[in-house]
Amino acid sequence: MLRAYQILFIIGVSYTLLSSILGSFLDSFDLGGDIDPGVDVPWLNISPLKPIVIMSFITVFGGVGWLGSYRGWSSYVIFIAAVFSGFIIAFILFRLVLVPLYKIQDNQKIASHRYLIGTPAKVISPIMEKGFGTISYMFNGNKYTAPCRDIDNRYIGAGKEVIIHKIEKNTFYVAQLNDIKVKERV
């Protein structure tokens, strides 16, 4: 069992080091990616089955098991101590680090959406009649793109200037600038 504890500990430490180094390397070249199912499921976003939580359990489990093996404890005591320690550290990491970070992230997303209403944007891929397209807009000095629909379900060609009217389920509803000027005159 000692060998299993050693392997799990080494895997956990290696994963942590590799993800830190690789993450820093990819960030320096502005590379990376996210998997977005396109559906807001709050319990899925804050699931304890995140890689960081699982790997912290594996690392602590292996480390405590390895340490306990050298202390001369019985194999049952070692296993129980390793499982208990792994769960405690994973739980603390999840509750005191990940959950607060997700709450902050959700609050910032909601706040930033409120500030985007009325922001000018440019259509970068045509908005199909009763369909979707893509817009590009600037916010706080950064350029973003987003899926969009016309507020009246009309076609809007690429390159047209639009205004963001509302945002629902990460879809931006827009109107052409010309339509807004005509409506204001009437």
C-alpha positions, 0 to 999 in steps of 0.5 A: 500500500505504501507504493500506492500512497507514493504514486498518488502523492507524486501524481498530485504534486506533479499535476499541481506543478504542471498546471501552474507552469503550463497555465503561466506559459499559456497565459503569457501567450494569451492562449487558453480555453473554457468549456461552456455548455451554453446553459446556466446551471448554478449547481454545475458551476459550483460542483465539488467535482472540480479537478483542483478539489479532486487533485487536492484530495489525491495529494493529501490522501497520498501524502498522509498515507505515505507519512503514516506508513513511515510512522508504523501505524496500522494499515487501517489507521493509515487509510482512515487518516488519509481519507479523512485528511483528504476530505477535510482539505478538499472540503476546506478548499472547496468551501473557503476558496472556490465557492467565494470565487464563483460567487464573486464571478457571478456578481461581476457578470451580472453587474457588467451585463447591467452596464452594457445596456446602451453600449454601441457594437458592430456586427461581425457575422450577420444576424439572420432573420429570427436567428443569431449572429455575432457582435463585437463591442468595447467595455473597460478598454477591452474588446469582446464578442458575443452571440446576438439577435436582433430585437425585432428578429430582422436580418442585420448584415456584417459591419453594421453598427448596433446598440445593445438593448438587453442581455438574456441567457448570454444572448445580446439583443441589439437594434441597428443605430438607424432604427433608433434614430428614426424611432427617436424622431417620430 
